Amino acid sequence: MTHKEFNFNIYNTEFYGQVWEAKNTKAVVVLVHGMGEHSGRYTHVAKKLTENDFSVVAFDQFGHGKTSGKRGHNPGFEAVLESVTSTINKAKELFPNKPIFFYGHSMGGNVVVNYVLRIKNDLKGVIATSPFLKLAFQPPAIKLAVGKLLQKIAPSLTMGNELDANDISRDKAEVEKYINDPLVHDKISPNFSLTFIDSGKWAIENAEKLNTQMLILHGTDDKIIDYTGSEEFANKSKNAMLKLYKDGYHELQNDLCKEEMLQDVVNWLNSQL
C-alpha cells in the first residue's frame, strides 16, 4: 500500500485528500467520512481494502479535518455534492478505466445515498454505514426553530453537536482515540444539521428511485443514527441490501464487530465485480 496526498479547490476552499493505492488495483473506493471527524480515521479501513486490491481515495469534507474553512460549516448541500464529484474525478484521473465504488459513513452515508439518487453517475456500487437518514433522538423543537431562523440570518454560526463520544463504539480504546484526536470537533452549523435532517428524510421518501446497487450496514444499538431509517430505506428499494449488527454502535468500523464488518464490505465489493 502506498500513500499520497492531494488538494483541490472549489467554493474558495482548499480541500485535503489522500490516496491509499493497492499493489494491483482492481477497483477504487471513494470514501466519505462522517460529522466532526476526518478521512485520516479510516487508515485501517484503507489497509483492509488495499490488501484486497481495492485502492481508496478519500477527502476531508467542508469544515472538517485538514480542509480549509470554518469548522462544522458548509456553503450548502449542492456544494457538498460538488466536492464529492471533484473527488470522483480525482479517482478517475488516478485510476483510469477502473470501476469506482462509494463508501460513506454516517453524514458521509447520507452524502453517498443522496448523491446516487440525485446525480447521474457511473458508479459500480455504494456502501453506506450507519447512514444519517434518521436521528436516533429528537432534537428539541425550540432548537430546530432557532436553527431554521439562524439558517436564514446567520447560516455559518456554529454550536456544539451535543453528541456523547461514548456512543460511537463499545470499544473504550476507540472512544479515547476519538476524544484525543486533535482533528475531531463537535462544531455544527445549521447548514449541516438542518440540511442533513431534511436530505435524510428525502432519501427515505425517494428510495425506490435508487438504480445503483447498495449495501447498507447498521448497528441495532446505534444511539446517534436510528437503524430503522436504514431499514425503511432498504425496504423501499429493490437495489439496497441491509445487514444489521446486533448490539452494534455507531462506528461499526471501530466497534467490537469491526473485523466481521470490514470482511462483509470486502465480500460485497468482490460480489459486484
Residue pairs with C-beta under 8 A, 6 or more apart in sequence:
1 20
1 21
1 22
1 23
1 46
1 47
1 50
1 51
2 20
2 21
3 18
3 19
3 20
3 21
4 18
4 19
4 21
5 16
5 17
5 18
5 19
6 17
6 18
6 19
6 90
7 14
7 15
7 16
7 17
8 14
8 15
8 17
8 59
8 86
8 87
8 90
9 15
10 79
10 82
10 83
10 86
11 62
11 75
11 79
11 82
11 83
13 62
13 67
13 68
13 69
14 67
14 68
15 59
15 60
15 67
15 68
15 83
15 86
15 87
16 39
16 59
16 60
16 65
16 66
16 67
17 39
17 57
17 58
17 59
17 60
17 87
17 90
18 39
18 40
18 57
18 58
18 59
19 55
19 56
19 57
19 58
19 94
20 43
20 46
20 47
20 49
20 50
20 55
20 56
20 58
21 50
21 55
21 94
22 49
22 50
22 51
22 52
22 53
22 54
22 55
23 50
23 53
24 53
25 53
25 54
25 55
25 95
25 98
26 53
26 54
26 98
26 99
26 273
27 53
27 54
27 55
27 98
27 99
27 100
27 101
27 124
27 269
27 273
28 54
28 55
28 56
28 57
28 91
28 94
28 95
28 98
28 99
28 100
28 101
29 49
29 54
29 55
29 56
29 57
29 100
29 101
29 102
29 103
29 127
29 269
30 56
30 57
30 58
30 84
30 87
30 88
30 91
30 100
30 101
30 102
30 103
31 39
31 42
31 45
31 46
31 56
31 57
31 58
31 103
31 104
31 108
32 58
32 59
32 61
32 84
32 87
32 102
32 103
32 104
32 105
32 108
32 109
32 111
32 112
33 39
33 41
33 42
33 58
33 60
33 61
33 64
33 65
33 105
33 107
33 108
34 105
34 106
34 107
34 108
34 109
34 130
34 132
34 251
35 106
35 107
35 132
35 161
35 188
35 192
35 196
36 64
36 72
36 161
36 163
36 184
36 185
36 186
36 187
36 188
37 64
37 65
37 178
37 181
37 183
37 184
38 60
38 64
38 65
38 66
38 183
38 184
39 58
39 59
39 60
39 65
40 65
40 183
41 178
41 181
41 184
41 254
42 56
42 58
42 253
44 253
45 56
45 103
45 253
45 262
45 265
46 56
46 58
48 262
48 265
48 266
49 55
49 56
49 265
49 266
49 269
50 56
52 266
52 269
52 270
54 101
54 266
54 269
55 94
55 95
55 98
57 87
57 90
57 91
57 94
57 95
58 87
59 67
59 83
59 87
60 66
60 67
61 67
61 74
61 80
61 83
61 107
61 108
61 111
62 69
62 73
62 74
62 75
62 79
62 80
62 83
63 69
63 70
63 71
63 72
63 73
63 74
63 187
63 189
63 192
64 71
64 72
64 183
64 185
65 183
66 183
70 156
70 158
70 189
71 158
71 185
71 187
72 158
72 161
72 185
72 186
72 187
72 188
72 189
72 192
73 155
73 156
73 158
73 187
73 189
73 191
73 192
74 80
74 189
74 191
74 192
74 195
75 191
76 191
76 195
77 114
77 191
77 195
77 199
80 111
81 111
81 114
81 115
81 118
81 119
84 111
84 112
84 115
85 119
88 100
88 121
88 123
91 100
92 100
99 124
99 272
99 273
100 122
100 123
100 124
101 123
101 124
101 125
101 126
101 127
101 269
101 272
102 112
102 115
102 116
102 123
102 125
102 126
102 127
103 112
103 126
103 127
103 129
103 265
104 110
104 111
104 112
104 113
104 126
104 127
104 128
104 129
104 131
105 128
105 129
105 130
105 131
105 251
105 253
106 129
106 130
106 131
106 132
106 224
106 225
106 250
106 251
107 132
107 192
107 196
109 128
109 129
109 130
109 131
109 132
109 133
109 216
110 131
110 132
110 133
110 196
110 199
110 200
110 203
112 126
112 127
112 128
112 131
113 126
113 128
113 131
113 133
113 203
113 214
113 233
114 199
114 202
114 203
115 121
116 123
116 126
116 210
116 212
116 214
117 203
117 206
117 207
117 209
117 210
121 212
123 212
124 213
124 272
124 273
125 212
125 213
125 214
125 215
125 268
125 269
125 272
126 212
126 213
126 214
126 215
127 214
127 215
127 216
127 217
127 265
127 268
127 269
128 214
128 215
128 216
128 217
128 230
129 216
129 217
129 218
129 252
129 253
129 261
130 217
130 218
130 219
130 222
130 224
130 225
130 227
130 230
130 250
130 251
130 252
131 200
131 216
131 218
131 225
131 229
131 230
131 233
132 196
132 200
132 225
133 200
133 201
133 203
133 204
133 225
133 226
133 229
133 230
133 232
133 233
134 200
134 201
134 204
134 225
134 226
134 228
134 229
134 232
135 197
135 224
135 225
135 226
136 222
136 223
136 224
136 225
136 226
137 223
137 224
139 193
144 194
147 190
147 193
147 194
148 190
148 194
150 157
150 190
151 190
151 191
151 194
155 189
155 190
155 191
156 189
156 191
157 189
157 190
158 187
158 188
158 189
159 187
159 188
159 189
160 186
160 187
160 188
161 186
161 187
161 188
161 193
162 186
163 186
163 224
164 223
165 175
165 178
165 179
166 175
167 223
167 224
167 249
167 250
168 174
168 175
168 178
168 224
168 249
168 250
168 251
168 254
169 175
169 178
169 249
169 250
169 251
169 254
169 255
169 256
170 247
170 249
170 255
170 256
171 254
171 255
171 256
174 251
174 254
174 255
178 184
178 254
200 229
203 233
204 229
204 232
204 233
204 236
207 232
207 233
207 234
207 236
207 237
207 240
208 236
208 237
208 238
210 237
210 239
210 240
211 239
212 239
213 239
213 241
213 272
214 237
214 239
214 240
214 241
215 240
215 241
215 243
215 264
215 265
215 268
216 230
216 233
216 234
216 240
216 241
216 242
216 243
217 242
217 243
217 245
217 252
217 261
217 264
217 265
218 225
218 227
218 230
218 231
218 242
218 243
218 244
218 245
218 248
218 252
219 227
219 244
219 245
219 247
219 248
219 249
219 250
219 252
219 255
219 257
220 227
220 244
220 245
220 246
220 247
220 248
221 247
221 248
221 249
222 248
222 249
222 250
223 249
223 250
224 250
225 250
227 244
230 242
231 242
231 244
233 240
234 240
234 241
234 242
241 268
243 264
245 252
245 255
245 257
245 260
245 261
248 255
248 256
248 257
248 261
249 255
252 258
252 261
253 261
253 262
255 261
